Amino acid sequence: MKHRERDIVPYSFLSSSTSYEEANYVVVGVPYDSTSSWGVGARFGPLSIIEASGYLDPFDLELNCIPLEAGIYTMPEISTLELTPESMVKLVEGIVTEIKEDGKVPILLGGEHTISLGGISALKDEMDALIILDAHADFYDSYGGRKISHATVSKRASEIIRQVIIYGVRTLGWEEKHEINNTKNVKIIKRIENNILRVLDSIEGKKVYLSVDIDVLDPPQVPCVSTPEPGGLTYAELIELMRNIMRKTEVIGMDFVEFSPCPGIRSDAYLVAKLVYKAIGYHISYLRKDELGCHPDR
Ligand SMILES: [Mn+2]
């Protein structure tokens, strides 16, 4: 029986065999893309990221430790495709609430950006601020007749979260601009502005939910996203930013959304998997310092 177990490829981030009870981090794939307006296919994101994660080295060269040893558990993929955006958000909210109550850090893998609303709703009472890294503001009040959509996520979040910070924005709809001007608790930091570190200083020590839209990266870094936008971050810039977010704030939940794998390209999914693993590594380095001896060289 042993060899047969070994032959099975698990649906598990980094092929981790840690049980839910032992885990500090819980990965939840949410394969939902029903409101995507241009490229559909984000539904294939979670499976693709998890498959690619099996090829990552568990040892992190930069941190000089094995973040996997902190305990990562992956939930079986949830069934969402037939759901309305509202009921998908409710379902995700319920799952993240349970993970939170069990004292673990939830990590959602999208799926389109709408899934974030599930995680944000579940953690809204605990978080002081929401940080969104995104090429888009997602600040329409309604989009395509929908109140809950990938293009309204930040606007909906701003209605339930005290402080919303969006970094990386490099395109904006006229209606969005008006919505933002009329919303006091949102701060948009354009890609070209370089004051994100100062903004992080202002929320030092605060509890934060981090939502990473993969399209914050430049299209050549990850061509396969639902809505590519030129002029974005490099992978190196993004992990440095994530490191600073983990260093300054206490991240209580995160998600990685809008990755929409292209057939035949593997480097994309691998990059996203590595990004997720780096986020876990930095989280351990700054918040669970003594457990595994992880520490960034800088
Ligand atoms: Mn986006």
py3Dmol code that shows the C-alpha trace and the ligand (Angstrom):
import py3Dmol

protein = """\
ATOM      1  CA  MET A   1       0.000   0.000   0.000  1.00  0.00           C
ATOM      2  CA  LYS A   2       2.898   2.335   0.779  1.00  0.00           C
ATOM      3  CA  HIS A   3       4.168   2.629  -2.799  1.00  0.00           C
ATOM      4  CA  ARG A   4       0.670   3.371  -4.028  1.00  0.00           C
ATOM      5  CA  GLU A   5       0.278   6.260  -1.636  1.00  0.00           C
ATOM      6  CA  ARG A   6       3.554   7.655  -2.870  1.00  0.00           C
ATOM      7  CA  ASP A   7       2.391   7.484  -6.466  1.00  0.00           C
ATOM      8  CA  ILE A   8      -0.632   9.668  -5.840  1.00  0.00           C
ATOM      9  CA  VAL A   9      -0.150  13.350  -6.666  1.00  0.00           C
ATOM     10  CA  PRO A  10      -1.949  15.126  -3.838  1.00  0.00           C
ATOM     11  CA  TYR A  11      -4.031  18.277  -4.275  1.00  0.00           C
ATOM     12  CA  SER A  12      -1.825  19.949  -1.732  1.00  0.00           C
ATOM     13  CA  PHE A  13       0.364  23.045  -1.787  1.00  0.00           C
ATOM     14  CA  LEU A  14       4.015  21.910  -1.915  1.00  0.00           C
ATOM     15  CA  SER A  15       2.645  18.350  -1.676  1.00  0.00           C
ATOM     16  CA  SER A  16       2.427  18.941   2.079  1.00  0.00           C
ATOM     17  CA  SER A  17       1.051  16.047   4.114  1.00  0.00           C
ATOM     18  CA  THR A  18       0.449  18.157   7.241  1.00  0.00           C
ATOM     19  CA  SER A  19      -3.015  17.621   8.717  1.00  0.00           C
ATOM     20  CA  TYR A  20      -5.471  20.469   9.231  1.00  0.00           C
ATOM     21  CA  GLU A  21      -5.037  20.222  13.000  1.00  0.00           C
ATOM     22  CA  GLU A  22      -1.250  20.584  12.818  1.00  0.00           C
ATOM     23  CA  ALA A  23      -1.262  23.377  10.226  1.00  0.00           C
ATOM     24  CA  ASN A  24      -0.657  27.089  10.848  1.00  0.00           C
ATOM     25  CA  TYR A  25      -1.551  28.029   7.255  1.00  0.00           C
ATOM     26  CA  VAL A  26      -4.591  26.811   5.353  1.00  0.00           C
ATOM     27  CA  VAL A  27      -4.687  27.115   1.569  1.00  0.00           C
ATOM     28  CA  VAL A  28      -8.136  27.254  -0.015  1.00  0.00           C
ATOM     29  CA  GLY A  29      -8.552  27.106  -3.795  1.00  0.00           C
ATOM     30  CA  VAL A  30     -11.593  28.982  -5.058  1.00  0.00           C
ATOM     31  CA  PRO A  31     -11.981  28.194  -8.775  1.00  0.00           C
ATOM     32  CA  TYR A  32     -14.475  30.934  -9.630  1.00  0.00           C
ATOM     33  CA  ASP A  33     -14.485  33.197 -12.692  1.00  0.00           C
ATOM     34  CA  SER A  34     -18.145  33.735 -13.513  1.00  0.00           C
ATOM     35  CA  THR A  35     -18.033  37.540 -13.591  1.00  0.00           C
ATOM     36  CA  SER A  36     -14.734  37.862 -15.481  1.00  0.00           C
ATOM     37  CA  SER A  37     -15.224  40.304 -18.330  1.00  0.00           C
ATOM     38  CA  TRP A  38     -12.312  39.579 -20.655  1.00  0.00           C
ATOM     39  CA  GLY A  39     -10.192  36.489 -20.099  1.00  0.00           C
ATOM     40  CA  VAL A  40     -12.033  33.683 -18.405  1.00  0.00           C
ATOM     41  CA  GLY A  41      -9.985  30.813 -17.056  1.00  0.00           C
ATOM     42  CA  ALA A  42      -9.118  31.973 -13.534  1.00  0.00           C
ATOM     43  CA  ARG A  43     -11.136  28.926 -12.493  1.00  0.00           C
ATOM     44  CA  PHE A  44      -8.064  26.891 -13.477  1.00  0.00           C
ATOM     45  CA  GLY A  45      -5.794  29.020 -11.272  1.00  0.00           C
ATOM     46  CA  PRO A  46      -5.869  27.050  -7.998  1.00  0.00           C
ATOM     47  CA  LEU A  47      -5.189  23.659  -9.569  1.00  0.00           C
ATOM     48  CA  SER A  48      -2.409  25.089 -11.718  1.00  0.00           C
ATOM     49  CA  ILE A  49      -0.737  26.876  -8.785  1.00  0.00           C
ATOM     50  CA  ILE A  50      -0.932  23.792  -6.592  1.00  0.00           C
ATOM     51  CA  GLU A  51       0.449  21.563  -9.352  1.00  0.00           C
ATOM     52  CA  ALA A  52       3.391  23.948  -9.913  1.00  0.00           C
ATOM     53  CA  SER A  53       4.028  24.244  -6.154  1.00  0.00           C
ATOM     54  CA  GLY A  54       5.000  20.580  -6.164  1.00  0.00           C
ATOM     55  CA  TYR A  55       8.169  21.574  -8.014  1.00  0.00           C
ATOM     56  CA  LEU A  56       9.285  24.270  -5.553  1.00  0.00           C
ATOM     57  CA  ASP A  57      12.221  23.604  -3.279  1.00  0.00           C
ATOM     58  CA  PRO A  58      10.850  23.595   0.276  1.00  0.00           C
ATOM     59  CA  PHE A  59      14.156  25.124   1.432  1.00  0.00           C
ATOM     60  CA  ASP A  60      14.096  28.906   1.006  1.00  0.00           C
ATOM     61  CA  LEU A  61      17.543  30.091  -0.011  1.00  0.00           C
ATOM     62  CA  GLU A  62      16.897  33.707   0.992  1.00  0.00           C
ATOM     63  CA  LEU A  63      15.412  32.898   4.416  1.00  0.00           C
ATOM     64  CA  ASN A  64      17.721  29.983   5.126  1.00  0.00           C
ATOM     65  CA  CYS A  65      14.927  27.771   6.448  1.00  0.00           C
ATOM     66  CA  ILE A  66      12.106  25.488   5.361  1.00  0.00           C
ATOM     67  CA  PRO A  67       8.862  27.489   5.720  1.00  0.00           C
ATOM     68  CA  LEU A  68       6.910  24.326   4.868  1.00  0.00           C
ATOM     69  CA  GLU A  69       7.759  23.081   8.361  1.00  0.00           C
ATOM     70  CA  ALA A  70       5.454  25.718   9.838  1.00  0.00           C
ATOM     71  CA  GLY A  71       2.605  23.480   8.637  1.00  0.00           C
ATOM     72  CA  ILE A  72       0.637  24.142   5.466  1.00  0.00           C
ATOM     73  CA  TYR A  73      -2.649  22.373   4.851  1.00  0.00           C
ATOM     74  CA  THR A  74      -4.629  22.568   1.592  1.00  0.00           C
ATOM     75  CA  MET A  75      -8.397  22.153   1.675  1.00  0.00           C
ATOM     76  CA  PRO A  76      -9.998  20.042  -1.021  1.00  0.00           C
ATOM     77  CA  GLU A  77     -11.030  22.380  -3.834  1.00  0.00           C
ATOM     78  CA  ILE A  78     -14.462  23.823  -3.204  1.00  0.00           C
ATOM     79  CA  SER A  79     -17.224  23.681  -5.765  1.00  0.00           C
ATOM     80  CA  THR A  80     -18.222  27.204  -6.756  1.00  0.00           C
ATOM     81  CA  LEU A  81     -18.679  27.467 -10.512  1.00  0.00           C
ATOM     82  CA  GLU A  82     -22.450  27.194 -10.505  1.00  0.00           C
ATOM     83  CA  LEU A  83     -22.886  29.719  -7.716  1.00  0.00           C
ATOM     84  CA  THR A  84     -23.961  33.333  -8.002  1.00  0.00           C
ATOM     85  CA  PRO A  85     -21.252  35.799  -6.895  1.00  0.00           C
ATOM     86  CA  GLU A  86     -23.248  36.437  -3.702  1.00  0.00           C
ATOM     87  CA  SER A  87     -23.488  32.791  -2.668  1.00  0.00           C
ATOM     88  CA  MET A  88     -19.846  32.112  -3.624  1.00  0.00           C
ATOM     89  CA  VAL A  89     -18.792  34.987  -1.329  1.00  0.00           C
ATOM     90  CA  LYS A  90     -20.979  33.563   1.495  1.00  0.00           C
ATOM     91  CA  LEU A  91     -19.455  30.111   1.070  1.00  0.00           C
ATOM     92  CA  VAL A  92     -15.887  31.443   1.180  1.00  0.00           C
ATOM     93  CA  GLU A  93     -16.764  33.648   4.159  1.00  0.00           C
ATOM     94  CA  GLY A  94     -17.988  30.588   6.075  1.00  0.00           C
ATOM     95  CA  ILE A  95     -14.832  28.607   5.351  1.00  0.00           C
ATOM     96  CA  VAL A  96     -12.482  31.474   6.246  1.00  0.00           C
ATOM     97  CA  THR A  97     -14.441  32.113   9.462  1.00  0.00           C
ATOM     98  CA  GLU A  98     -13.802  28.514  10.535  1.00  0.00           C
ATOM     99  CA  ILE A  99     -10.087  28.759   9.697  1.00  0.00           C
ATOM    100  CA  LYS A 100      -9.871  31.992  11.690  1.00  0.00           C
ATOM    101  CA  GLU A 101     -11.677  30.482  14.671  1.00  0.00           C
ATOM    102  CA  ASP A 102      -9.225  27.574  14.600  1.00  0.00           C
ATOM    103  CA  GLY A 103      -6.393  30.101  14.941  1.00  0.00           C
ATOM    104  CA  LYS A 104      -4.861  29.523  11.507  1.00  0.00           C
ATOM    105  CA  VAL A 105      -3.936  31.899   8.688  1.00  0.00           C
ATOM    106  CA  PRO A 106      -6.188  31.523   5.622  1.00  0.00           C
ATOM    107  CA  ILE A 107      -4.629  31.810   2.144  1.00  0.00           C
ATOM    108  CA  LEU A 108      -7.116  31.918  -0.732  1.00  0.00           C
ATOM    109  CA  LEU A 109      -6.093  31.035  -4.285  1.00  0.00           C
ATOM    110  CA  GLY A 110      -8.327  32.420  -7.039  1.00  0.00           C
ATOM    111  CA  GLY A 111     -10.196  32.497  -9.083  1.00  0.00           C
ATOM    112  CA  GLU A 112     -11.266  36.018  -9.937  1.00  0.00           C
ATOM    113  CA  HIS A 113     -10.848  38.911  -7.515  1.00  0.00           C
ATOM    114  CA  THR A 114     -14.444  38.627  -6.283  1.00  0.00           C
ATOM    115  CA  ILE A 115     -13.421  35.699  -4.061  1.00  0.00           C
ATOM    116  CA  SER A 116     -11.497  38.153  -1.838  1.00  0.00           C
ATOM    117  CA  LEU A 117     -14.800  39.490  -0.528  1.00  0.00           C
ATOM    118  CA  GLY A 118     -15.339  36.143   1.214  1.00  0.00           C
ATOM    119  CA  GLY A 119     -12.024  36.378   3.059  1.00  0.00           C
ATOM    120  CA  ILE A 120     -12.423  40.091   3.782  1.00  0.00           C
ATOM    121  CA  SER A 121     -15.954  39.643   5.169  1.00  0.00           C
ATOM    122  CA  ALA A 122     -14.817  36.819   7.458  1.00  0.00           C
ATOM    123  CA  LEU A 123     -11.936  38.875   8.891  1.00  0.00           C
ATOM    124  CA  LYS A 124     -13.501  42.351   8.805  1.00  0.00           C
ATOM    125  CA  ASP A 125     -13.816  42.682  12.596  1.00  0.00           C
ATOM    126  CA  GLU A 126     -10.204  41.663  13.191  1.00  0.00           C
ATOM    127  CA  MET A 127      -8.469  43.764  10.551  1.00  0.00           C
ATOM    128  CA  ASP A 128      -7.384  47.381  10.829  1.00  0.00           C
ATOM    129  CA  ALA A 129      -6.595  47.751   7.156  1.00  0.00           C
ATOM    130  CA  LEU A 130      -6.885  46.036   3.812  1.00  0.00           C
ATOM    131  CA  ILE A 131      -3.948  46.190   1.415  1.00  0.00           C
ATOM    132  CA  ILE A 132      -4.709  45.413  -2.219  1.00  0.00           C
ATOM    133  CA  LEU A 133      -1.942  45.086  -4.806  1.00  0.00           C
ATOM    134  CA  ASP A 134      -3.585  45.498  -8.182  1.00  0.00           C
ATOM    135  CA  ALA A 135      -3.180  47.153 -11.597  1.00  0.00           C
ATOM    136  CA  HIS A 136      -6.846  48.114 -11.286  1.00  0.00           C
ATOM    137  CA  ALA A 137      -8.758  49.971  -8.582  1.00  0.00           C
ATOM    138  CA  ASP A 138     -11.816  47.651  -8.894  1.00  0.00           C
ATOM    139  CA  PHE A 139     -13.826  50.606  -7.634  1.00  0.00           C
ATOM    140  CA  TYR A 140     -16.980  50.611  -9.745  1.00  0.00           C
ATOM    141  CA  ASP A 141     -20.169  50.851  -7.708  1.00  0.00           C
ATOM    142  CA  SER A 142     -21.706  48.336 -10.070  1.00  0.00           C
ATOM    143  CA  TYR A 143     -20.341  46.657 -13.162  1.00  0.00           C
ATOM    144  CA  GLY A 144     -22.312  44.946 -15.898  1.00  0.00           C
ATOM    145  CA  GLY A 145     -25.366  45.389 -13.687  1.00  0.00           C
ATOM    146  CA  ARG A 146     -23.703  43.538 -10.812  1.00  0.00           C
ATOM    147  CA  LYS A 147     -22.991  44.891  -7.354  1.00  0.00           C
ATOM    148  CA  ILE A 148     -20.637  42.014  -6.638  1.00  0.00           C
ATOM    149  CA  SER A 149     -18.094  41.592  -9.408  1.00  0.00           C
ATOM    150  CA  HIS A 150     -14.342  41.567 -10.020  1.00  0.00           C
ATOM    151  CA  ALA A 151     -14.585  45.273 -10.913  1.00  0.00           C
ATOM    152  CA  THR A 152     -16.432  46.316  -7.718  1.00  0.00           C
ATOM    153  CA  VAL A 153     -14.387  44.384  -5.126  1.00  0.00           C
ATOM    154  CA  SER A 154     -12.492  47.315  -3.617  1.00  0.00           C
ATOM    155  CA  LYS A 155     -15.593  49.505  -3.507  1.00  0.00           C
ATOM    156  CA  ARG A 156     -17.552  46.779  -1.649  1.00  0.00           C
ATOM    157  CA  ALA A 157     -14.610  46.189   0.682  1.00  0.00           C
ATOM    158  CA  SER A 158     -14.390  49.926   1.475  1.00  0.00           C
ATOM    159  CA  GLU A 159     -17.975  49.725   2.771  1.00  0.00           C
ATOM    160  CA  ILE A 160     -17.030  47.229   5.499  1.00  0.00           C
ATOM    161  CA  ILE A 161     -13.320  47.920   6.207  1.00  0.00           C
ATOM    162  CA  ARG A 162     -11.971  50.960   8.064  1.00  0.00           C
ATOM    163  CA  GLN A 163      -8.986  51.582   5.808  1.00  0.00           C
ATOM    164  CA  VAL A 164      -8.291  50.385   2.276  1.00  0.00           C
ATOM    165  CA  ILE A 165      -4.918  50.869   0.568  1.00  0.00           C
ATOM    166  CA  ILE A 166      -4.567  49.974  -3.108  1.00  0.00           C
ATOM    167  CA  TYR A 167      -1.105  49.955  -4.648  1.00  0.00           C
ATOM    168  CA  GLY A 168      -0.015  49.389  -8.232  1.00  0.00           C
ATOM    169  CA  VAL A 169      -2.930  51.063  -9.993  1.00  0.00           C
ATOM    170  CA  ARG A 170      -2.119  52.104 -13.552  1.00  0.00           C
ATOM    171  CA  THR A 171      -5.513  52.444 -15.198  1.00  0.00           C
ATOM    172  CA  LEU A 172      -8.750  53.906 -13.884  1.00  0.00           C
ATOM    173  CA  GLY A 173     -12.301  54.267 -15.179  1.00  0.00           C
ATOM    174  CA  TRP A 174     -13.902  57.706 -15.063  1.00  0.00           C
ATOM    175  CA  GLU A 175     -16.740  56.403 -12.864  1.00  0.00           C
ATOM    176  CA  GLU A 176     -14.208  54.795 -10.570  1.00  0.00           C
ATOM    177  CA  LYS A 177     -12.424  58.106 -10.163  1.00  0.00           C
ATOM    178  CA  HIS A 178     -15.660  59.698  -8.978  1.00  0.00           C
ATOM    179  CA  GLU A 179     -16.384  56.849  -6.562  1.00  0.00           C
ATOM    180  CA  ILE A 180     -12.884  57.154  -5.113  1.00  0.00           C
ATOM    181  CA  ASN A 181     -13.189  60.925  -4.706  1.00  0.00           C
ATOM    182  CA  ASN A 182     -16.353  60.336  -2.699  1.00  0.00           C
ATOM    183  CA  THR A 183     -14.894  57.624  -0.469  1.00  0.00           C
ATOM    184  CA  LYS A 184     -12.858  58.811   2.515  1.00  0.00           C
ATOM    185  CA  ASN A 185     -11.292  55.572   3.731  1.00  0.00           C
ATOM    186  CA  VAL A 186      -9.524  54.533   0.526  1.00  0.00           C
ATOM    187  CA  LYS A 187      -6.015  55.450  -0.539  1.00  0.00           C
ATOM    188  CA  ILE A 188      -4.921  54.739  -4.090  1.00  0.00           C
ATOM    189  CA  ILE A 189      -1.187  54.657  -4.664  1.00  0.00           C
ATOM    190  CA  LYS A 190      -0.279  54.637  -8.317  1.00  0.00           C
ATOM    191  CA  ARG A 191       2.451  52.379  -9.601  1.00  0.00           C
ATOM    192  CA  ILE A 192       4.641  55.390 -10.397  1.00  0.00           C
ATOM    193  CA  GLU A 193       4.335  56.964  -6.955  1.00  0.00           C
ATOM    194  CA  ASN A 194       6.941  55.638  -4.644  1.00  0.00           C
ATOM    195  CA  ASN A 195       5.534  56.341  -1.220  1.00  0.00           C
ATOM    196  CA  ILE A 196       4.197  52.887  -0.426  1.00  0.00           C
ATOM    197  CA  LEU A 197       6.815  52.407   2.311  1.00  0.00           C
ATOM    198  CA  ARG A 198       5.715  55.609   4.002  1.00  0.00           C
ATOM    199  CA  VAL A 199       2.120  54.426   3.863  1.00  0.00           C
ATOM    200  CA  LEU A 200       3.201  51.131   5.446  1.00  0.00           C
ATOM    201  CA  ASP A 201       4.885  53.121   8.239  1.00  0.00           C
ATOM    202  CA  SER A 202       1.509  54.690   8.983  1.00  0.00           C
ATOM    203  CA  ILE A 203      -0.050  51.280   9.665  1.00  0.00           C
ATOM    204  CA  GLU A 204       2.897  49.730  11.460  1.00  0.00           C
ATOM    205  CA  GLY A 205       1.886  46.940  13.818  1.00  0.00           C
ATOM    206  CA  LYS A 206      -1.695  46.941  12.534  1.00  0.00           C
ATOM    207  CA  LYS A 207      -3.652  43.835  11.558  1.00  0.00           C
ATOM    208  CA  VAL A 208      -3.911  43.616   7.800  1.00  0.00           C
ATOM    209  CA  TYR A 209      -5.535  41.485   5.112  1.00  0.00           C
ATOM    210  CA  LEU A 210      -3.388  41.284   1.985  1.00  0.00           C
ATOM    211  CA  SER A 211      -5.020  40.771  -1.395  1.00  0.00           C
ATOM    212  CA  VAL A 212      -2.628  40.240  -4.306  1.00  0.00           C
ATOM    213  CA  ASP A 213      -4.078  40.554  -7.791  1.00  0.00           C
ATOM    214  CA  ILE A 214      -1.457  38.863  -9.956  1.00  0.00           C
ATOM    215  CA  ASP A 215      -1.963  41.558 -12.627  1.00  0.00           C
ATOM    216  CA  VAL A 216      -0.048  43.978 -10.369  1.00  0.00           C
ATOM    217  CA  LEU A 217       2.931  42.306 -12.057  1.00  0.00           C
ATOM    218  CA  ASP A 218       4.042  43.400 -15.500  1.00  0.00           C
ATOM    219  CA  PRO A 219       2.503  41.264 -18.265  1.00  0.00           C
ATOM    220  CA  PRO A 220       5.875  39.865 -19.420  1.00  0.00           C
ATOM    221  CA  GLN A 221       6.328  38.490 -15.885  1.00  0.00           C
ATOM    222  CA  VAL A 222       2.957  36.739 -15.944  1.00  0.00           C
ATOM    223  CA  PRO A 223       1.220  36.992 -19.325  1.00  0.00           C
ATOM    224  CA  CYS A 224      -1.651  34.806 -18.160  1.00  0.00           C
ATOM    225  CA  VAL A 225      -3.976  37.008 -16.140  1.00  0.00           C
ATOM    226  CA  SER A 226      -7.624  37.878 -16.774  1.00  0.00           C
ATOM    227  CA  THR A 227      -6.967  41.566 -17.566  1.00  0.00           C
ATOM    228  CA  PRO A 228      -3.310  42.324 -18.389  1.00  0.00           C
ATOM    229  CA  GLU A 229      -2.132  45.936 -17.980  1.00  0.00           C
ATOM    230  CA  PRO A 230       1.319  47.173 -19.024  1.00  0.00           C
ATOM    231  CA  GLY A 231       3.745  48.953 -16.718  1.00  0.00           C
ATOM    232  CA  GLY A 232       3.599  46.702 -13.694  1.00  0.00           C
ATOM    233  CA  LEU A 233       5.957  45.407 -11.030  1.00  0.00           C
ATOM    234  CA  THR A 234       8.708  42.889 -11.520  1.00  0.00           C
ATOM    235  CA  TYR A 235       8.682  39.698  -9.471  1.00  0.00           C
ATOM    236  CA  ALA A 236      11.643  41.029  -7.454  1.00  0.00           C
ATOM    237  CA  GLU A 237       9.818  44.293  -6.677  1.00  0.00           C
ATOM    238  CA  LEU A 238       6.704  42.429  -5.628  1.00  0.00           C
ATOM    239  CA  ILE A 239       8.412  40.041  -3.210  1.00  0.00           C
ATOM    240  CA  GLU A 240      10.359  42.951  -1.721  1.00  0.00           C
ATOM    241  CA  LEU A 241       7.071  44.773  -1.197  1.00  0.00           C
ATOM    242  CA  MET A 242       5.482  41.683   0.352  1.00  0.00           C
ATOM    243  CA  ARG A 243       8.493  41.351   2.654  1.00  0.00           C
ATOM    244  CA  ASN A 244       8.007  44.936   3.805  1.00  0.00           C
ATOM    245  CA  ILE A 245       4.291  44.386   4.365  1.00  0.00           C
ATOM    246  CA  MET A 246       5.039  41.317   6.517  1.00  0.00           C
ATOM    247  CA  ARG A 247       7.788  43.194   8.333  1.00  0.00           C
ATOM    248  CA  LYS A 248       5.664  46.232   9.183  1.00  0.00           C
ATOM    249  CA  THR A 249       2.208  44.798   9.748  1.00  0.00           C
ATOM    250  CA  GLU A 250       0.523  41.684  11.084  1.00  0.00           C
ATOM    251  CA  VAL A 251      -1.041  39.922   8.128  1.00  0.00           C
ATOM    252  CA  ILE A 252      -4.027  37.854   9.303  1.00  0.00           C
ATOM    253  CA  GLY A 253      -5.205  36.565   5.933  1.00  0.00           C
ATOM    254  CA  MET A 254      -4.244  36.768   2.287  1.00  0.00           C
ATOM    255  CA  ASP A 255      -5.296  35.884  -1.209  1.00  0.00           C
ATOM    256  CA  PHE A 256      -3.708  35.592  -4.655  1.00  0.00           C
ATOM    257  CA  VAL A 257      -6.218  36.127  -7.456  1.00  0.00           C
ATOM    258  CA  GLU A 258      -6.825  36.637 -11.178  1.00  0.00           C
ATOM    259  CA  PHE A 259      -4.180  34.199 -12.371  1.00  0.00           C
ATOM    260  CA  SER A 260      -5.626  32.557 -15.462  1.00  0.00           C
ATOM    261  CA  PRO A 261      -3.212  29.882 -16.726  1.00  0.00           C
ATOM    262  CA  CYS A 262      -2.423  29.665 -20.441  1.00  0.00           C
ATOM    263  CA  PRO A 263      -2.064  26.190 -21.907  1.00  0.00           C
ATOM    264  CA  GLY A 264       1.567  25.275 -22.489  1.00  0.00           C
ATOM    265  CA  ILE A 265       3.136  27.899 -20.207  1.00  0.00           C
ATOM    266  CA  ARG A 266       4.499  26.612 -16.924  1.00  0.00           C
ATOM    267  CA  SER A 267       6.645  29.495 -15.696  1.00  0.00           C
ATOM    268  CA  ASP A 268       3.546  31.537 -14.796  1.00  0.00           C
ATOM    269  CA  ALA A 269       2.020  29.054 -12.412  1.00  0.00           C
ATOM    270  CA  TYR A 270       5.438  28.386 -10.927  1.00  0.00           C
ATOM    271  CA  LEU A 271       5.951  32.130 -10.326  1.00  0.00           C
ATOM    272  CA  VAL A 272       2.587  32.433  -8.577  1.00  0.00           C
ATOM    273  CA  ALA A 273       3.267  29.327  -6.471  1.00  0.00           C
ATOM    274  CA  LYS A 274       6.625  30.784  -5.461  1.00  0.00           C
ATOM    275  CA  LEU A 275       4.999  34.106  -4.595  1.00  0.00           C
ATOM    276  CA  VAL A 276       2.577  32.335  -2.254  1.00  0.00           C
ATOM    277  CA  TYR A 277       5.426  30.400  -0.660  1.00  0.00           C
ATOM    278  CA  LYS A 278       7.529  33.572  -0.253  1.00  0.00           C
ATOM    279  CA  ALA A 279       4.559  35.228   1.467  1.00  0.00           C
ATOM    280  CA  ILE A 280       4.377  32.321   3.926  1.00  0.00           C
ATOM    281  CA  GLY A 281       8.157  32.448   4.423  1.00  0.00           C
ATOM    282  CA  TYR A 282       8.152  36.189   5.187  1.00  0.00           C
ATOM    283  CA  HIS A 283       5.146  35.776   7.454  1.00  0.00           C
ATOM    284  CA  ILE A 284       7.014  33.159   9.467  1.00  0.00           C
ATOM    285  CA  SER A 285      10.218  35.219   9.451  1.00  0.00           C
ATOM    286  CA  TYR A 286       8.630  38.256  11.041  1.00  0.00           C
ATOM    287  CA  LEU A 287       5.707  36.862  13.035  1.00  0.00           C
ATOM    288  CA  ARG A 288       6.779  33.407  14.156  1.00  0.00           C
ATOM    289  CA  LYS A 289      10.435  34.365  14.444  1.00  0.00           C
ATOM    290  CA  ASP A 290      11.873  31.721  16.694  1.00  0.00           C
ATOM    291  CA  GLU A 291      10.111  28.630  15.453  1.00  0.00           C
ATOM    292  CA  LEU A 292      12.128  27.692  12.372  1.00  0.00           C
ATOM    293  CA  GLY A 293      15.061  30.081  12.401  1.00  0.00           C
ATOM    294  CA  CYS A 294      13.908  31.800   9.205  1.00  0.00           C
ATOM    295  CA  HIS A 295      15.382  35.220   8.695  1.00  0.00           C
ATOM    296  CA  PRO A 296      15.786  37.452   5.661  1.00  0.00           C
ATOM    297  CA  ASP A 297      19.460  38.261   5.000  1.00  0.00           C
ATOM    298  CA  ARG A 298      18.779  41.985   5.025  1.00  0.00           C
TER     299      ARG A 298
END
"""
ligand_1 = """\
1
MN
Mn -6.685 43.659 -11.451
"""
view = py3Dmol.view(width=600, height=400)
view.addModel(protein, "pdb")
view.setStyle({"model": 0}, {"cartoon": {"style": "trace"}})
view.addModel(ligand_1, "xyz")
view.setStyle({"model": 1}, {"stick": {}})
view.zoomTo()
view.show()
